[in-house]
Amino acid sequence: MLKALQGAVTAAHVDSWTGRREAQVGGMKPAGAPLIALFLACARFNAVTLFADESASDATSGSASGGQAVSELNTQGVRAAQQGQWELGVGYLRRAVKVNPRDVLLRQNLSGILTDWAIQLERSGDAAQAERLLLEAVTDDPDNGVAFVRLGDLAYFRRSDFSGAIASWKRANGKLSPAEWRAVADRISQAQRDATIEQDFVSEGTEHFDIRLSHRGTADLEALGRLLETAYAALVEQLGSGPSKLTVIVYTERDMRRTYYQRDWALGFYDGRLRLLGRELGTDVAPMMVAHELAHAFLQHAYGPALPIWVHEGFAQLQERDPSTRPPAEAGGLAQDVAPAGLRQPRTDDELRLEEAVAGGDAWVPLKWLDRRFAQPSYREDVGRAYVQARLVVAELIRRRGVARFKTFLDAVAKGTPVDAAYDAAFAPDHWAETDRPILK
Ligand SMILES: [Zn+2]
């Protein structure tokens, strides 16, 4: 079962509180890697500035003591935000802006902190409050492109409000780096295709999902809802928490191909929305497909956009089983997925042969090149091999070093540690350099 998950684009700016945010992470994926930019975890590095007292004094209207006070409020506001005390920080900056409403720097700082706070709130599930803060952020600083992007994301991912999302995203034009804007422009095109395909769709809600499909569709919505919620619960057991709300779109074959070109081998996609092929939903494949795609959403939620594709695909494949038949989780959750036999049973002779070829070395791809096989396969078989290798490698790493160290690895990569260094630290005495050759012995 092959699916696509493409890479991620992260915003990455500036300065005075770098190092603080987990969102610092990824930066751009290697050139050429992302076909579909994942955007939801894109980060804001605010140009929040602790400006010198003089500039504040100059900026304020009149008295030196007024300038002093504004400067002090700004400093305290930024420091509070640096410590994650968002409400306090915003409070100081709001007071400063009230004293001197025309100070652009103060407004930018307030806008930036509001944006970061909103991102935290959205991650923890409070999208409504996040949206209010973002609207305030773009009022304070109409050049805050990232806030416009996040507003568009909320409209798109939470409400499938395509026109609202596109309008917000377009307002970010000229306010992002060229690479960031390219990713936004791609997303606008995607949303335009979605709007056409989904114009007559109806939706049905469950606790964690908004399921959308054509009103002519025949999928068993109740069964799909149960499947999704069961897979959701299984992933919560392993990763702690997941996205508070996810949109799932059920496609006909034809609509799926209109949604994503050139991916005719895929049964599902996750690009912030979970896109599934309806004809598979009544089959044995359905629980696996759902668990796999949902695993991507959970990884994205927990670790942001910096994880290599092979980590995503390896982990997602280890979730491919019917969660309703899963034995109760042991401590550590994940471990049972790969122990004691180590690997899920291969489903076909072809897959078994491929596993042997990968493990033996004939079909081994140095790990540092593996992501390219997903993103830029030279022929279809490439993708199949990449999936098999990703699954074997992730299973082997967990078998060898345990779940806790695998999660340490994910955490480190999420926080911006390069993959090689994170690998060496988490999986010692194994070394990244050794992954040029097969490590499955
Ligand atoms: Zn996948």
Residues whose N, C-alpha, C, O or C-beta is under 5 A from the ligand:
A	BS01	ZN	K3 A4 L5 E313 A316
